[in-house]
Amino acid sequence: MTTPEPGPDASSVRGRICVVTGGNSGIGKAAAHELTGLGATVVLVCRDPVRGRAALEEVTAVAGPENPPQLEIADLSSIAEVRELATRLGTLDRIDVLINNAGLIMGKRRTTADGLELTFAVNHLAPFLLTTLLVERLTASAPARVVTVASRAHRRARLDLGDLQQTRGYRGRRAYANSKLANILFTRELAERLAGSGVTANCLHPGVVATGYAREGTMLDRLGFRLARPFLLSPERGADTVVHLATAPEVAEVSGAYFADRRQITPSAAARDQTSARRLWQISEELTGSSF
């Protein structure tokens, strides 16, 4: 008989503040539920006010009087809104855990108000910018953790650092895979820059989860997810490694790693290319106007 994995450690998160982007549904909402139940004060970051308030009510139902959750509304595709969000979050007493979870996949190429390809903007530039803007608050709260939801889809990436906006030959699945590779490269470089600060940075593959992230994908993407849905993981199961990285004492000193099913695994060779990680960081600074 297999010994079950131990559950999250409430003592490591009780009384702490955890920010969760994409908190209105799927993995983000499931992680917020779990962390709130463990005694953390969760700040849900949502794009849609109606869905955000509904999620807030659900999470509030499992909170105690000492840790009511909070809601922040922000469109993470907008550099200006990410900056405004960081300013508001910067007024928190502390940030112990930042979970970069929000993400999407698009069927057709779309650009943001800033002229950036939407998948790259939301899946990579938003967590890059939000994290770098909150580094001072995270460091002041140390020990603190940054957890970024990547994907095994990164293995299918073909990241062209000269065309990160995919202006040539756009393919939705490739854009998504590229953004997930960018998540891992970002995590590796962030961990190196944060070394000795008391802030760790790790990323993970949550599994193939029954969420709504593909609703803007191609008709084939939507059909595939609909047919596969009975075989996909629940959002709660998908959130398991997220919560593990946010709470587990055994990973408190681990940084720059990639996880799946709570285990540290080796990502693709492209995801371990430190030269690419540094160049991507430099380009991301230029695109967002943020410096570490």
C-alpha positions as CSV (number, residue, x, y, z in Angstrom):
1,M,0.0,0.0,0.0
2,T,1.3,3.5,-0.9
3,T,1.7,5.9,1.9
4,P,-0.3,9.0,1.2
5,E,1.4,12.3,0.8
6,P,1.2,14.5,4.0
7,G,-1.2,17.4,3.7
8,P,-0.2,21.0,3.7
9,D,1.3,22.3,7.0
10,A,-1.1,24.9,8.5
11,S,1.6,26.1,10.9
12,S,3.7,27.4,8.0
13,V,1.0,29.6,6.5
14,R,-1.4,30.5,9.3
15,G,-1.5,34.3,9.8
16,R,0.4,35.0,6.5
17,I,-0.7,36.9,3.5
18,C,-0.9,35.1,0.2
19,V,-1.6,36.9,-3.1
20,V,-3.2,34.7,-5.8
21,T,-3.6,35.9,-9.4
22,G,-6.4,34.4,-11.5
23,G,-8.2,33.7,-8.3
24,N,-11.8,33.7,-9.6
25,S,-11.8,30.1,-11.0
26,G,-9.9,26.9,-11.5
27,I,-6.5,26.3,-9.9
28,G,-6.4,29.9,-8.4
29,K,-9.7,29.6,-6.6
30,A,-8.9,26.1,-5.4
31,A,-5.6,27.2,-4.0
32,A,-7.2,30.2,-2.4
33,H,-9.8,27.9,-0.7
34,E,-7.1,25.6,0.6
35,L,-4.8,28.4,1.8
36,T,-7.7,30.2,3.5
37,G,-8.7,27.0,5.2
38,L,-5.2,26.7,6.6
39,G,-5.4,30.1,8.2
40,A,-3.8,32.4,5.6
41,T,-5.2,35.7,4.5
42,V,-5.6,35.4,0.8
43,V,-5.8,38.3,-1.7
44,L,-7.6,37.3,-4.8
45,V,-6.5,39.1,-8.0
46,C,-9.3,38.8,-10.6
47,R,-10.0,40.5,-13.9
48,D,-13.8,40.3,-13.9
49,P,-15.5,42.1,-11.0
50,V,-18.6,40.0,-11.0
51,R,-16.7,36.7,-11.0
52,G,-14.2,38.1,-8.6
53,R,-16.9,39.0,-6.0
54,A,-18.5,35.5,-6.5
55,A,-15.1,33.9,-5.8
56,L,-14.6,36.2,-2.8
57,E,-17.9,35.0,-1.3
58,E,-17.0,31.4,-1.8
59,V,-13.5,31.8,-0.2
60,T,-15.0,33.9,2.6
61,A,-17.2,31.0,3.6
62,V,-14.2,29.0,4.7
63,A,-12.3,31.8,6.3
64,G,-12.2,32.6,10.0
65,P,-12.9,36.0,11.5
66,E,-9.1,36.6,11.8
67,N,-8.3,36.0,8.1
68,P,-11.0,37.4,5.8
69,P,-9.9,37.3,2.2
70,Q,-9.5,40.4,0.0
71,L,-10.3,41.1,-3.6
72,E,-8.2,43.1,-6.1
73,I,-9.5,43.8,-9.6
74,A,-6.9,44.2,-12.4
75,D,-6.6,43.3,-16.1
76,L,-3.2,41.7,-16.2
77,S,-2.9,42.3,-19.9
78,S,-2.3,46.0,-19.2
79,I,1.1,47.1,-18.0
80,A,-0.5,50.2,-16.4
81,E,-3.1,48.0,-14.5
82,V,-0.3,45.7,-13.3
83,R,1.6,48.7,-12.0
84,E,-1.5,50.0,-10.2
85,L,-2.1,46.6,-8.7
86,A,1.5,46.4,-7.4
87,T,1.1,49.8,-5.9
88,R,-2.1,48.7,-4.0
89,L,-0.5,45.4,-3.0
90,G,2.5,47.3,-1.8
91,T,0.4,48.8,1.0
92,L,-0.2,45.4,2.6
93,D,1.6,44.9,5.9
94,R,3.5,42.0,4.2
95,I,3.4,39.5,1.4
96,D,4.5,36.1,2.4
97,V,3.5,34.2,-0.8
98,L,2.9,35.5,-4.3
99,I,1.2,32.9,-6.6
100,N,1.4,33.8,-10.2
101,N,-1.4,31.6,-11.6
102,A,-3.4,33.7,-14.1
103,G,-3.0,32.4,-17.7
104,L,-4.8,31.8,-21.0
105,I,-4.5,30.3,-24.4
106,M,-5.7,32.1,-27.6
107,G,-6.9,30.6,-30.8
108,K,-6.1,33.7,-32.8
109,R,-3.4,36.3,-32.4
110,R,-4.6,39.3,-30.4
111,T,-2.7,42.3,-29.1
112,T,-3.1,44.2,-25.9
113,A,-3.6,48.0,-25.5
114,D,0.2,48.1,-25.2
115,G,0.6,46.4,-28.5
116,L,1.9,43.2,-27.1
117,E,0.8,39.7,-28.1
118,L,-1.9,38.7,-25.5
119,T,-0.7,35.3,-24.4
120,F,2.8,36.5,-23.9
121,A,1.6,39.6,-22.1
122,V,-0.7,37.8,-19.6
123,N,1.2,34.5,-19.1
124,H,4.7,35.9,-18.8
125,L,5.0,39.7,-18.8
126,A,2.3,40.2,-16.1
127,P,3.9,37.9,-13.5
128,F,7.4,39.2,-14.4
129,L,6.3,42.8,-13.9
130,L,4.1,42.2,-10.8
131,T,6.9,40.1,-9.1
132,T,9.7,42.6,-9.8
133,L,7.5,45.5,-8.6
134,L,6.8,43.5,-5.3
135,V,10.3,42.3,-4.7
136,E,10.9,45.0,-2.0
137,R,7.7,44.0,-0.1
138,L,8.5,40.3,-0.5
139,T,12.1,40.8,0.7
140,A,10.8,42.8,3.7
141,S,8.5,39.9,4.5
142,A,11.2,37.2,4.3
143,P,11.0,34.3,4.5
144,A,8.7,34.6,1.5
145,R,7.9,32.6,-1.6
146,V,7.1,33.2,-5.2
147,V,5.2,30.3,-6.9
148,T,4.6,30.5,-10.7
149,V,2.3,28.1,-12.5
150,A,4.1,26.8,-15.6
151,S,3.3,23.7,-17.6
152,R,4.8,20.6,-19.2
153,A,3.7,22.3,-22.4
154,H,7.0,24.2,-22.2
155,R,8.6,21.1,-23.8
156,R,6.8,21.9,-27.1
157,A,8.1,25.5,-27.1
158,R,10.1,27.1,-29.9
159,L,11.0,30.4,-28.2
160,D,12.4,32.9,-30.6
161,L,13.9,35.7,-28.5
162,G,13.9,37.8,-31.6
163,D,10.1,37.4,-32.1
164,L,8.6,37.0,-28.7
165,Q,5.4,38.6,-30.0
166,Q,5.0,35.8,-32.6
167,T,4.4,38.3,-35.5
168,R,5.4,35.6,-37.9
169,G,3.4,32.3,-38.2
170,Y,1.3,32.7,-35.1
171,R,0.0,29.4,-33.5
172,G,-2.0,29.5,-30.3
173,R,-0.6,26.4,-28.8
174,R,2.9,27.4,-29.6
175,A,2.4,30.8,-28.1
176,Y,1.1,29.1,-24.9
177,A,4.0,26.7,-24.8
178,N,6.5,29.6,-25.3
179,S,4.9,31.5,-22.4
180,K,5.2,28.5,-20.1
181,L,8.9,28.1,-21.1
182,A,9.2,31.8,-20.3
183,N,7.7,31.1,-16.8
184,I,10.5,28.6,-16.1
185,L,13.3,30.8,-17.4
186,F,11.9,33.7,-15.4
187,T,11.8,31.5,-12.2
188,R,15.4,30.4,-12.7
189,E,16.7,33.9,-13.2
190,L,14.6,35.3,-10.4
191,A,15.9,32.7,-8.0
192,E,19.5,33.6,-8.9
193,R,18.8,37.3,-8.4
194,L,17.0,36.7,-5.1
195,A,19.7,34.4,-3.7
196,G,20.4,35.2,0.0
197,S,17.4,37.5,0.3
198,G,15.2,35.0,2.1
199,V,12.8,34.9,-0.9
200,T,12.5,31.7,-2.9
201,A,11.1,31.3,-6.4
202,N,9.8,28.0,-7.8
203,C,7.4,26.9,-10.6
204,L,5.4,23.9,-11.4
205,H,3.3,21.8,-13.8
206,P,-0.1,21.5,-12.2
207,G,-1.3,18.6,-14.3
208,V,-3.9,18.7,-17.1
209,V,-6.7,20.3,-15.2
210,A,-10.4,20.8,-16.0
211,T,-10.4,24.6,-16.0
212,G,-11.7,27.3,-18.4
213,Y,-8.3,28.4,-19.6
214,A,-8.9,27.1,-23.2
215,R,-12.2,29.0,-23.7
216,E,-10.5,31.5,-25.9
217,G,-8.6,28.8,-27.8
218,T,-9.4,27.4,-31.2
219,M,-12.5,25.3,-31.8
220,L,-10.2,22.2,-31.8
221,D,-8.8,23.2,-28.4
222,R,-12.3,23.7,-27.0
223,L,-13.6,20.4,-28.4
224,G,-10.5,18.5,-27.2
225,F,-10.9,19.8,-23.7
226,R,-14.7,19.1,-23.7
227,L,-14.1,15.5,-24.8
228,A,-11.2,15.0,-22.3
229,R,-12.9,16.7,-19.4
230,P,-14.0,13.5,-17.7
231,F,-10.4,12.4,-17.6
232,L,-8.8,15.6,-16.4
233,L,-7.7,16.5,-12.9
234,S,-10.0,18.6,-10.7
235,P,-8.9,22.2,-9.9
236,E,-8.4,21.0,-6.3
237,R,-5.9,18.3,-7.5
238,G,-4.3,20.8,-9.8
239,A,-3.8,23.2,-6.9
240,D,-2.1,20.6,-4.8
241,T,1.5,21.3,-5.8
242,V,0.8,25.1,-5.8
243,V,-0.3,24.9,-2.1
244,H,2.6,22.5,-1.4
245,L,5.2,25.0,-2.7
246,A,3.4,27.8,-0.8
247,T,3.4,26.0,2.5
248,A,5.7,23.0,2.8
249,P,8.6,23.3,5.2
250,E,10.6,20.8,3.2
251,V,10.8,23.2,0.2
252,A,11.5,26.4,2.3
253,E,15.1,26.5,1.2
254,V,14.5,25.3,-2.4
255,S,14.7,27.9,-5.1
256,G,14.8,28.0,-8.9
257,A,13.2,24.6,-9.3
258,Y,10.5,23.1,-11.4
259,F,7.9,20.7,-9.7
260,A,5.2,18.3,-10.7
261,D,3.1,16.2,-8.2
262,R,5.1,17.8,-5.4
263,R,8.3,16.4,-6.7
264,Q,11.2,18.4,-8.2
265,I,11.8,17.3,-11.8
266,T,14.1,18.4,-14.6
267,P,12.5,20.6,-17.2
268,S,13.6,20.7,-20.9
269,A,17.1,21.7,-21.9
270,A,15.7,25.0,-23.3
271,A,14.3,25.7,-19.8
272,R,17.7,25.2,-18.3
273,D,19.5,27.6,-20.6
274,Q,20.8,30.4,-18.3
275,T,21.8,32.6,-21.3
276,S,18.3,32.6,-22.6
277,A,17.0,33.2,-19.1
278,R,19.1,36.3,-18.8
279,R,18.3,37.6,-22.2
280,L,14.6,37.0,-21.7
281,W,14.8,39.0,-18.4
282,Q,16.5,41.9,-20.2
283,I,13.9,42.0,-22.9
284,S,11.1,41.8,-20.4
285,E,12.5,44.8,-18.5
286,E,12.6,46.7,-21.8
287,L,9.0,45.8,-22.6
288,T,7.6,46.6,-19.2
289,G,9.9,49.4,-18.2
290,S,10.7,47.6,-15.0
291,S,14.2,46.9,-13.6
292,F,15.1,44.6,-10.7
